[in-house]
């Protein structure tokens, strides 16, 4: 069984997991167990820090406690899934009533494990969640603080979500699929407008200006004479 578990863990190499819990003993215990399975693990010991990390970090999975001072886990769950509907979350809490479990699952958590818990059971549930996430088509593109929702066709550079027009969405998607790379004007014309030649139009420049107006002037970098690229932190 241990060999099989190890093989399953290696099937999702370098998966990134965030543990949010105000009990340092639990954070150390869970983090140590996850790292032993080959995962990259970060942690936060309060809800506010945990929510910021989850929104900025692009984690494959969040392990979330409910009872925390300040911003509680239920609020973290709601705000996180409002911003990132596809985020995988396992709730890990001493609150074990059916009503609380149902509320968290209906809010969007993928799983709920009551404390005290078995590390082996938690690791099994983590593997299941990561496999399910890997099998699901991506719904977001993320580059630094810039996030593009492929379903809702909304973008967020950290100042709130903005709705994109069809061409704005296609243009931003093309750039975000190649983070840090220069994308030529000709490639953008082909991918977004289906022009296989440069018609001498400034349509790309116009839409780049529109995206910058919505996302911030620094979101897209002009590389003179070559094209454009998404700014990478």
Secondary structure, DSSP 8 states (H G I E B T S, - for coil): -HHHHHHHHHTTTT-EEEEE-S-HHHHHHHHHHHHHTT-EEEEESSHHHHHHHHHHH--SEEEE-S--SSS-HHHHHHHHHHH-TT--EEEEES---HHHHHHHHHHT-SEEEESS--HHHHHHHHHHHHHHHHHS---EEEETTEEEETTTTEEESSS-EEE--HHHHHHHHHHHTTTTS-B-HHHHHHHHH--SS--S--HHHHHHHHHHHHH-TTSEEEETTTEEEE---
